[in-house]
Amino acid sequence: MLLISLLIFLFIFSLIGMEIAWAIGIACLGYLFLNQLAGGSMPYVLFSQQMTTGVDAFVLLAIPLFIFAGELMNVSGVTQRIVRMAAAMVGHRNGGLANVGVTANFIMSGCSGSALADAAATGSVLLPEMERRGFRPAFSSAVIASAATVGPIVPPSISFVLLGAIVEISVGKLFLAGIVPGVIMFGTMFILTWWICRSRGYPIEIRADWSERRSALFDGSLALVAPLIIVGSIIFGIATPTESAAVAVAYVLLLGMVVYRNTSIKDVIEAAGNTAISTSVIMLTVATSKMFAWLAVHEQLGEILTSAMLTLTDNLYVLLFLINVLLLILGMFMEILPIMLILAPVLFPMLGDLGVDPIHFGVVMVLNLMIGMITPPIGLNLFVISAIGKVGVIEIFREAVPYFLVLVGVLMLITYVPELTLAIPNAVFPQ
């Protein structure tokens, strides 16, 4: 009965538009209150204890560091240089600036680790230019919103850092497991954009000469060193994901303040302030969700959900399909962080008992929830791009439907061919 009340509280508070951190926290307090009324012995101090332990993890330090690196990339002009490099490489082919957006988001994903940051950064640069070239605004917005979903799949990834902390699996392995799926996502979206633009006759850019390409490549290549530092330091055991995030911040600071010389102390302070605000929201949600997860374990929610799903089927392939459908539906109505915090402690042990590798399912879960970022009503990428491009969310989603279908196809491929995610981490970290 108390478990049902907890879930009802959470559903009602989320439905009325309450911030998810407060919705989870107040639902947990409501549970403790009802427990006391029923004569239970669960003290209120448990709430503060669980919140404290929820954020007391060294690996979570990587989150503000990666956010800070992304903020510094924007103020130092790294984003513009990456877009210029992508334009020199692919702008003259069918797809024009649309595929420049796909390529730029793929490159940006190796630096920021955030889909929202990538969508905002590349969208603010490319959407006005694409409109001037004659691209339909809704299509331009759909391309950028969809292409940004690759951000948390290619290392580094804030989502992988959070997931690793939640279920206590290697963040380094998750980073490496995302490389092949990220490349597949990029390739399929690039081909789809090429086909759509060719069918609709959208313009292409003037082919850059070799001197322009060399200049753009050199200018943008310095930014590409950041993901090499992050991934390389983890592969060779030089640094943990958290330490590599700190190195990435130092490198971007070096680019902005010493190499490009366009980043002032004021810019750094503003970037740090924005990072603090973003991090506080994430950490508050992590803290309250820790209490929710504890209560879910106490009420045996995992066992109940496992029994219910196994009642439907004991076939692993069907079970994975049903879990994907569940996550896709939840991703339409909830943000990625609370879904991971609530369901990961339940799903990972269940699938682990059935022989599913946690690294493989970690990539499946994050990819699945990234697709939710381009589906209404809560698709955050849609809202960010809608605000930048001044196009309605539903209009953007209509144009994003082909990308949604392609990404679901990639999700199914990754789900049922685990070797695509496990080959690199198993090669680097053999059992």
N, C-alpha and C positions, 0 to 999 in steps of 0.2 A: 504493500500500500504506500509506504514512504517512497519507494522507488518511483512509483507512478506519479506521486505528487511532485517529485523532483523534476521528472521529465515534462510534466504539465506546466510547472512554473517556468522552466526554460523555454518551452514552446510559446507560451503566452507573451513573455517578456520580449522574445525575439520577434514575434509577430507584430507587436506594437511599435517596433522600430528602436528599441532600446539598444545602446551600444553593447556588443556581445560580451565584453568583459564584465559589465555591470549586470547583464542578464544572468550570466553564469554565477557570479558572486551572490546575487540576491536569491537566486534559486537554491543555492547551497545553504544560505542562511535560513531560508524558509524550511528546508529539510531539517536543520538542526533544531529549529523552533518546534516543529511538529514532533520531532524525536523526544524533546523535553516534555511536551504535553502528554505524550504517550507513556511517560515514565521511563524513558531510555536514559542511559548514562553517558551519552556522547556530549562532551563539554564544548562550549563555544570557542575556547582557546584553540581547539583543534583547527579551526579555520585559519587563524593567523600562522599557526605552525606549518600547515600544509602550503600556504602561500609563500612562506619564507623558503621552505625546501624546494618549492617549484622553480624558483629562479636562482637557486644556489648551485649552479653548474658552470664549470670553467668553459665548456664548449659554447655556452650561450653568449659569451663575450664576443664571439665572432659576428653576431648579428649587428650590434651597433657599429662595428668596424667595417663590415661590408656596406652598410647603409652610408657610412661616412665616406667611404671610397667612391660610392656612386654619386653622392652630393658634390664631392670635389671634382669628379669628372665633368659634371655639368658646368660648374663655375670656371673651370680651367680650359674649356673649349675642346675637351677630348671628344665629346659627342659629335661636334661639327666636323672634326678631323676624320672620324670614323665614317661619317656619312659621305664626306668628300672622297675618301678612299673607295667606298663601295660604289659611288657614282662613276668613278674612273674605271672600275673593274667591270661593272655589269650594266651601267646606265644606257649604253648604246644598243643593247639587245632588246628583243621583244619583252615587254614588261616595264621598261624604262624606270622611272622613279619608284614605281610600285615594288619592283624587285630590288631596287636600291634599299627600300625600307625593310624588305625581308632579310637582305644580306646584312644591313647595318644592325638590325636587332640580333641577328645571330652572333655577330662580332661583339656587340655590347653585352650579350649574355655571359661572355667569358670575363667580364669585368665587374658587373654590378650585383648579379645574383638575385635580382628582383624584376618581376614582370611589369609591375606598375612603374618602376623607375625607368625601365627601357621604353615602355609605351609613351610615357610623358616626354622623355628626352628626344626620342626620334620623331614622335608626332609633332612636337612644337617646331622642329626644324623642317620636316618634309611636307606636312599637310598643306601649309600655305603655297609651297612651290608646286605641289601636285595639282592644286585647284587652278593655279595660273596656267598650267600646261593643258588643262582641259579634262582632267580626271574627275569623274563624278565624286563629290565629297563623301557620300556614304560608302562608296567602294574604297576610297583612299583610307578612310577611317577603319574600315573592316580589315584591310590588309595590315595596318600597323598594329591594331588590337590583337589580331590573330598571331602575327609574327612574334609579338612580345611574349607569347606563352612559352617560348623556348627558353626564356631567361632563367627560370628556376631548375631547368633540366641540365643544361650545360654548366659544368663547374666554373666558378663557385656558385653555391645556391643557399640562400637563407632558409628555404624550406627544408633542404636536406639537413642543415645544421639543427633546426628545430626537431625534425623527425628523429635524428640520431640521438638527441638528448631525451626525447620522450620514451623511446623504446630501447635505448642503450645499445645501439649498433654503431659500427664504425662510420663516421662522417667521411673519412678519406675514401673508403670503399664506395659509399654512395656517390661521391663526386665522380669517381672513375666510372661507375656504372651508368652515369648519365650521359657519357660522351657519345656513344653510338646512337642511343635514342634521340639525342639532340641533333645529331647530323641527319638522321632519317627525317625528323620533323622539318628541318631546314630544307632538305632536298625536295620533299613532297610539296611543301608550300611554295617553293621557288618554281617548280614545274607547273603547279596549278595557277599561279599568278601569271606565268609566261603564257599559258593557254588562254586564260580569260582576257588578258590584255591584247593578245593577238586576235582573238575572236571579235573584240569590241573596237579594234583599231585605235587603241590608245597610243599616244606619241612615245617615241624613244628619244634619248638624248644624243647630241652630237658626239661621235666617237672621239675620245681624248687621244691626243698624240702621245708618243712614247715619253716625251719629256714631262708632260702633264701627269701621266701615269706614275712615272718614277717619283715625281715630286709629291703626289698624293699618297703613294705607297710609303715613302719615307716618313711623311708627316704623320700618317696613321699607324705606321708600324711600331712607333714608340709606345702607343697605347696598348698594342697587342702583347707587349712584354708582361703586362700585369697578370693575365691568366696563366702565362707560362711560369711566372714566379709562383703563383698559387698552387697550380697542379704539380709543377716540378718539385717544389719543396716538400709536398706531401708524398709523392712517389718515391723520392730518394731518402725519405726519413729525416729531412733536415728540420722540418717544422710541423707542428700540429695544424689543423685547419684554423684554429684561433690565432696562432702565431703567424701563419701565412697571411691571414686577413690584416694583421697589423703591418706586415711588410708591404702589402698592397697599398695601404693608406700612405705609408711613407714614400712609396714609389710615385703615387699620383701627386702627392705634395711636391716631390722633387720636380716632376714634369711642370706643374703649374707655376711654381715659385722660382725655379732655377732655369729650366729649359725654355718654356714658353714665356715666362715672365709676365703673365697676365692675371695672376692670382695674388690678391693682397691679403694682409692679415684680417681685414674686415670681412673679406669673402670667406676665409677659413672659419672665422667665428660664426658667421651666418650659417655656413654648412654644418658646423657642430651643433648649433641651436636646432636646426631642422632635424638633424640626426637624433638629438635628445628627445624631441617631441615624438618622432616616429617610433623610437625604441621604447619609450614609456608606455605607449599604447600596446605594443606587442607584449612587453613583459607583464603588464597588468593582466592581459588575457592569459598568458602562460601561468601566472600565479593563481588566478581564480580557477583555471581549468585543472590545476593540480588537485585542488580540493574536490572538484567534480569527479575526476578520475579515481580518487581515493574512495569516495562514496559509491561510485559505480562498482568498484572491486568489492567493497563491503557488502553491497546488495546483490552481488553475483550477477551483474548485468552481462558479463562476458559469457558465463555459462548459459544464461537464458537465451541470449542471441545465438550462441553456437548451437544449442539444442533446436531452436526454431529453424535455423538454416539447414541443419542436417536432417531435420524432419522433411524438408522439401526435397532434398537430394543429398546423396553421399558421393556423387561424382565430382571430382575435383575441378574438372573443366567447367561444368555447369555452375559449380559454386563460385568459381572465379568470375564467371560471366554475371552472376547475380550480384556479387559484390561490386563489380564495375558499374552495373546499372544503379545500385544503391548510391554509390559515390557520385555518379553523374547527376542523379536527381538532387542529392543533398547540395552538390556544388552550385545548383541553380538558385538555391535559397539561403545558403550560408557561406561565410568566408572560409578560406582554406585552413586558417590557423585553428579555429575551434573544432572543425571537423577532424583534423589530425589529433588534436589533444583529447577529444572525446572518444574517437573510434580506434585510433592506433593501439592503445593498450588492450583493446578487446580483440581486434582482428589479427594482430601479429602472432600472439600465442596460439590462437585457433588454427591459423594457416601453418604455423611452424610445426604443430603436431601432425599436420597432414603432409609434411615434407616440402613446403614451399620455402625457398630461401628468403630470409628477411630483407636482404639487399635487393633482390629482384622485386619483391612486393613493394618495397619502399619507393622504387622508381615508378612502378605501376600506379601507386597511390598518388604520388605527386603529379604525375602526368595527367591522371584522371581529373584531379582537382584543378589543374591549370586550364583544362578545357572549360570548366565551370566559370572561368573568368571572362569568357566571351559568350555566355548564355544569360539572358535575362531571367529573373528580375534583379539579381544581385551581382551580375558580371562586372567586376570592378574595372577591368580593362575597357569595357564599353563605356562606363561612366567617365573615366579619365579622358578617353579619346573624344567622347561626346562634348565634354567641356572645352577641349582644345579646338576641335573642328566645328563646334556649334552645329552638330547634326544630331537628330533624335536617336535615342538608344535603339528603338525598334528598327529604324531605317538601317542602322549599322549592322544589326544582327541579321537582317534579311540578306545583306550582301556577304555576311560572314558565314552563312549556312554551308557553302561548299567547303570552307576551311574547317568548320566544325565536323563535317562528315569525313574529311581527309584525316583530321587529327584522331577521330574515333577509330578509323582504320589503323592508324599507327598504334593506338592504344591496344587494340586487339592483337596486333602483331607482337608487340612487346610483352603482352600478357602471356601468350601461348608459345613464345620462343624465348625462354629465359636466357639462352646463350647470348643473345644480343646485349643483355645488360651485364652478364656475369663474366664474359670472356676477358675483358681488360682487368677488372679487379682481381680475378683469380690468377691471372698471369703476373700481376704486380705483387700481390699478396698471396702466394700459394699456401694451401693448407698444410 
